[in-house]
Structures are given as structure tokens and as C-alpha cells.
Amino acid sequence: MNIKRIFGAILTILGIVGLIYTANLFLNTSGGNRDIKMLIIYGVLGLLFFGTGISLVRTTKDES
């Protein structure tokens, strides 16, 4: 059991959830200043978590 792979999978799932939440906010916003800030924050965090998780899963070698 590789802890890095598990952590990478968790980060990937968190990134996907963040991106889905950002898409939901985008569809339901009125265009206010606060809405745009929330879109940027959740979108950047979602992309960061998703990219880091995928990178961790790809670069960690499988050792039994």
C-alpha cells in the first residue's frame, strides 16, 4: 500500500470536486464582485489540487 498514491487520489478527487463546485457557481452567479472572487479562488484551488494529485499518481512507482 503506497501512501503517496492514496494521497494523490485524494487530492485528485478534491480537485474534481472543486472544479465541479466552480462550474456550479459559474452557472448560478449574477456577476457581482464577490462572485467573481469566489470563482477564481475555487477554480485555482481545484486546478491546483487536481494537477498535484494527477502528478503524484503518475510519478509514484508501484512497489509490491
DSSP file (Angstrom, degrees, kcal/mol; ACC not computed):
  #  RESIDUE AA STRUCTURE BP1 BP2  ACC     N-H-->O    O-->H-N    N-H-->O    O-->H-N    TCO  KAPPA ALPHA  PHI   PSI    X-CA   Y-CA   Z-CA
    1    1 A M              0   0    0      0, 0.0     2,-0.6     0, 0.0    63,-0.0   0.000 360.0 360.0 360.0 123.1    0.0    0.0    0.0
    2    2 A N     >  -     0   0    0      1,-0.2     4,-1.8    58,-0.0     5,-0.2  -0.862 360.0-160.8-104.9 118.8    1.6    3.2   -1.1
    3    3 A I  H  > S+     0   0    0     -2,-0.6     4,-2.8     1,-0.2     5,-0.2   0.856  91.1  56.9 -66.0 -36.4    0.7    6.3    0.9
    4    4 A K  H  > S+     0   0    0      1,-0.2     4,-2.4     2,-0.2    -1,-0.2   0.901 107.3  48.3 -64.0 -39.6    1.7    8.7   -1.9
    5    5 A R  H  > S+     0   0    0      2,-0.2     4,-2.3     1,-0.2    -1,-0.2   0.909 112.4  48.3 -66.2 -40.9   -0.7    7.1   -4.4
    6    6 A I  H  X S+     0   0    0     -4,-1.8     4,-2.3     2,-0.2    -2,-0.2   0.930 113.0  47.7 -64.7 -44.4   -3.5    7.3   -1.9
    7    7 A F  H  X S+     0   0    0     -4,-2.8     4,-2.5     1,-0.2    -2,-0.2   0.887 111.1  52.2 -63.2 -38.5   -2.8   10.9   -1.1
    8    8 A G  H  X S+     0   0    0     -4,-2.4     4,-2.3    -5,-0.2    -1,-0.2   0.892 109.1  49.5 -63.3 -40.1   -2.6   11.6   -4.9
    9    9 A A  H  X S+     0   0    0     -4,-2.3     4,-2.3     2,-0.2    -2,-0.2   0.898 110.9  49.7 -65.9 -40.0   -6.0   10.0   -5.4
   10   10 A I  H  X S+     0   0    0     -4,-2.3     4,-2.5     2,-0.2    -2,-0.2   0.921 111.7  48.3 -64.7 -43.5   -7.5   12.1   -2.5
   11   11 A L  H  X S+     0   0    0     -4,-2.5     4,-2.3     1,-0.2    -2,-0.2   0.892 110.6  51.9 -63.5 -38.7   -6.0   15.3   -4.0
   12   12 A T  H  X S+     0   0    0     -4,-2.3     4,-2.3     2,-0.2    -2,-0.2   0.923 110.4  47.5 -63.2 -43.9   -7.4   14.4   -7.4
   13   13 A I  H  X S+     0   0    0     -4,-2.3     4,-2.4     1,-0.2    -2,-0.2   0.911 111.6  50.4 -64.8 -41.9  -10.9   13.8   -6.0
   14   14 A L  H  X S+     0   0    0     -4,-2.5     4,-2.4     1,-0.2    -1,-0.2   0.887 110.2  51.2 -62.2 -37.9  -10.7   17.1   -4.1
   15   15 A G  H  X S+     0   0    0     -4,-2.3     4,-2.4     2,-0.2    -2,-0.2   0.907 109.6  48.7 -64.9 -42.4   -9.7   18.8   -7.3
   16   16 A I  H  X S+     0   0    0     -4,-2.3     4,-2.4     2,-0.2    -2,-0.2   0.916 111.9  49.4 -64.0 -42.3  -12.5   17.4   -9.2
   17   17 A V  H  X S+     0   0    0     -4,-2.4     4,-2.5     1,-0.2    -2,-0.2   0.915 111.2  50.2 -62.8 -42.3  -15.0   18.4   -6.5
   18   18 A G  H  X S+     0   0    0     -4,-2.4     4,-2.1     1,-0.2    -2,-0.2   0.898 111.4  47.9 -62.6 -40.9  -13.5   21.9   -6.5
   19   19 A L  H  X S+     0   0    0     -4,-2.4     4,-2.2     2,-0.2    -1,-0.2   0.878 111.8  49.4 -69.1 -37.2  -13.8   22.2  -10.3
   20   20 A I  H  X S+     0   0    0     -4,-2.4     4,-2.2     2,-0.2    -2,-0.2   0.902 111.2  50.0 -66.4 -40.4  -17.4   20.9  -10.2
   21   21 A Y  H  X S+     0   0    0     -4,-2.5     4,-2.5     2,-0.2    -2,-0.2   0.889 109.6  51.5 -64.2 -38.7  -18.3   23.5   -7.5
   22   22 A T  H  X S+     0   0    0     -4,-2.1     4,-2.6     2,-0.2    -2,-0.2   0.909 109.2  49.8 -63.4 -42.2  -16.7   26.2   -9.6
   23   23 A A  H  X S+     0   0    0     -4,-2.2     4,-1.9     2,-0.2    -2,-0.2   0.895 110.6  50.4 -63.3 -39.1  -18.8   25.2  -12.6
   24   24 A N  H  X S+     0   0    0     -4,-2.2     4,-1.3     2,-0.2    -2,-0.2   0.914 111.4  47.8 -65.0 -43.0  -21.9   25.3  -10.4
   25   25 A L  H  < S+     0   0    0     -4,-2.5     4,-0.5     1,-0.2     3,-0.2   0.902 108.9  55.2 -62.4 -40.6  -21.0   28.7   -9.1
   26   26 A F  H >< S+     0   0    0     -4,-2.6     3,-0.7     1,-0.2    -1,-0.2   0.890 109.0  46.9 -60.7 -40.0  -20.4   29.9  -12.6
   27   27 A L  H 3< S+     0   0    0     -4,-1.9    -1,-0.2     1,-0.2    -2,-0.2   0.779 118.0  41.5 -72.8 -25.7  -23.8   28.9  -13.7
   28   28 A N  T 3< S+     0   0    0     -4,-1.3    -1,-0.2    -3,-0.2    -2,-0.2   0.209  88.8 111.9-109.9  16.0  -25.6   30.4  -10.8
   29   29 A T    <   -     0   0    0     -3,-0.7    -3,-0.0    -4,-0.5    -4,-0.0  -0.544  54.2-152.3 -91.5 157.4  -23.7   33.8  -10.4
   30   30 A S        -     0   0    0     -2,-0.2    -1,-0.1     2,-0.0    -4,-0.0   0.456  52.8-103.2-101.1  -4.2  -25.2   37.2  -11.0
   31   31 A G        +     0   0    0      1,-0.2    -2,-0.0    -5,-0.0    -5,-0.0   0.615  66.8 153.5  95.1  14.0  -21.8   38.7  -11.9
   32   32 A G     >  -     0   0    0      1,-0.1     4,-1.8     4,-0.0    -1,-0.2  -0.238  58.1-108.4 -72.5 166.1  -21.1   40.5   -8.7
   33   33 A N  H  > S+     0   0    0      1,-0.2     4,-1.8     2,-0.2     5,-0.1   0.881 119.6  50.5 -62.5 -40.4  -17.5   41.3   -7.5
   34   34 A R  H  > S+     0   0    0      1,-0.2     4,-2.1     2,-0.2    -1,-0.2   0.876 107.9  53.7 -66.8 -37.8  -17.8   38.7   -4.7
   35   35 A D  H  > S+     0   0    0      1,-0.2     4,-2.2     2,-0.2    -1,-0.2   0.892 107.6  49.8 -64.6 -39.9  -19.0   36.0   -7.1
   36   36 A I  H  X S+     0   0    0     -4,-1.8     4,-2.2     2,-0.2    -1,-0.2   0.892 109.5  51.5 -67.8 -39.2  -16.0   36.6   -9.4
   37   37 A K  H  X S+     0   0    0     -4,-1.8     4,-2.6     2,-0.2    -2,-0.2   0.918 110.5  48.7 -62.6 -43.3  -13.6   36.3   -6.5
   38   38 A M  H  X S+     0   0    0     -4,-2.1     4,-2.6     1,-0.2     5,-0.3   0.901 109.9  52.4 -64.1 -40.2  -15.1   33.1   -5.3
   39   39 A L  H  X S+     0   0    0     -4,-2.2     4,-2.1     1,-0.2    -1,-0.2   0.923 112.1  45.3 -60.4 -44.3  -15.0   31.7   -8.9
   40   40 A I  H  X S+     0   0    0     -4,-2.2     4,-2.5     2,-0.2     5,-0.3   0.930 114.6  47.5 -66.3 -45.5  -11.3   32.5   -9.1
   41   41 A I  H  X S+     0   0    0     -4,-2.6     4,-2.4     1,-0.2     5,-0.2   0.956 117.1  40.4 -63.4 -51.5  -10.4   31.1   -5.7
   42   42 A Y  H  X S+     0   0    0     -4,-2.6     4,-2.3     1,-0.2    -1,-0.2   0.861 115.9  52.0 -68.4 -33.9  -12.2   27.8   -6.1
   43   43 A G  H  X S+     0   0    0     -4,-2.1     4,-2.4    -5,-0.3    -1,-0.2   0.924 111.8  44.9 -66.7 -44.5  -11.2   27.4   -9.7
   44   44 A V  H  X S+     0   0    0     -4,-2.5     4,-2.5    -5,-0.2    -2,-0.2   0.917 115.0  48.0 -66.9 -43.0   -7.5   27.9   -8.9
   45   45 A L  H  X S+     0   0    0     -4,-2.4     4,-2.7    -5,-0.3     5,-0.2   0.906 111.9  50.3 -64.3 -40.1   -7.6   25.6   -5.9
   46   46 A G  H  X S+     0   0    0     -4,-2.3     4,-2.5    -5,-0.2    -2,-0.2   0.923 112.8  45.8 -62.8 -44.5   -9.4   22.9   -7.8
   47   47 A L  H  X S+     0   0    0     -4,-2.4     4,-2.7     2,-0.2     5,-0.2   0.895 113.3  50.5 -65.0 -39.6   -6.9   23.1  -10.7
   48   48 A L  H  X S+     0   0    0     -4,-2.5     4,-2.4     2,-0.2     5,-0.2   0.942 113.8  43.2 -63.8 -48.9   -4.0   23.0   -8.2
   49   49 A F  H  X S+     0   0    0     -4,-2.7     4,-2.5     2,-0.2     5,-0.2   0.913 115.6  49.3 -64.0 -42.6   -5.3   20.0   -6.3
   50   50 A F  H  X S+     0   0    0     -4,-2.5     4,-2.4    -5,-0.2     5,-0.2   0.940 113.7  45.0 -63.7 -47.6   -6.2   18.2   -9.5
   51   51 A G  H  X S+     0   0    0     -4,-2.7     4,-2.2     1,-0.2    -2,-0.2   0.904 114.9  47.7 -64.0 -41.9   -2.8   18.8  -11.1
   52   52 A T  H  X S+     0   0    0     -4,-2.4     4,-2.4    -5,-0.2    -1,-0.2   0.908 112.6  49.1 -66.0 -42.0   -0.9   17.8   -8.0
   53   53 A G  H  X S+     0   0    0     -4,-2.5     4,-2.2    -5,-0.2    -2,-0.2   0.925 112.2  47.0 -64.2 -45.3   -2.9   14.7   -7.4
   54   54 A I  H  X S+     0   0    0     -4,-2.4     4,-2.4    -5,-0.2    -1,-0.2   0.909 112.5  51.0 -62.8 -41.7   -2.5   13.5  -11.0
   55   55 A S  H  X S+     0   0    0     -4,-2.2     4,-2.3    -5,-0.2    -2,-0.2   0.903 109.9  49.6 -63.0 -42.2    1.2   14.2  -10.9
   56   56 A L  H  X S+     0   0    0     -4,-2.4     4,-1.3     1,-0.2    -1,-0.2   0.907 112.3  47.3 -63.6 -42.1    1.6   12.3   -7.6
   57   57 A V  H  < S+     0   0    0     -4,-2.2    -2,-0.2     1,-0.2    -1,-0.2   0.899 115.0  46.4 -67.0 -39.9   -0.3    9.3   -9.0
   58   58 A R  H  < S+     0   0    0     -4,-2.4    -2,-0.2     1,-0.2    -1,-0.2   0.879 116.0  42.1 -71.7 -38.0    1.7    9.3  -12.3
   59   59 A T  H  < S+     0   0    0     -4,-2.3     2,-0.5    -5,-0.2    -1,-0.2   0.635  91.1  94.7 -89.4 -13.2    5.2    9.7  -10.8
   60   60 A T  S  < S-     0   0    0     -4,-1.3     2,-0.2    -5,-0.2   -58,-0.0  -0.673  73.0-134.3 -82.1 126.9    4.9    7.3   -7.9
   61   61 A K        -     0   0    0     -2,-0.5     2,-0.7     1,-0.1   -56,-0.1  -0.509  16.1-115.6 -81.3 147.9    6.2    3.8   -8.8
   62   62 A D        +     0   0    0     -2,-0.2     2,-0.5     2,-0.0    -1,-0.1  -0.739  38.5 175.6 -83.6 112.6    4.3    0.7   -8.0
   63   63 A E              0   0    0     -2,-0.7    -2,-0.0     1,-0.1     0, 0.0  -0.979 360.0 360.0-121.6 123.6    6.3   -1.4   -5.5
   64   64 A S              0   0    0     -2,-0.5    -1,-0.1   -62,-0.0    -2,-0.0   0.447 360.0 360.0 -90.7 360.0    4.7   -4.5   -4.1
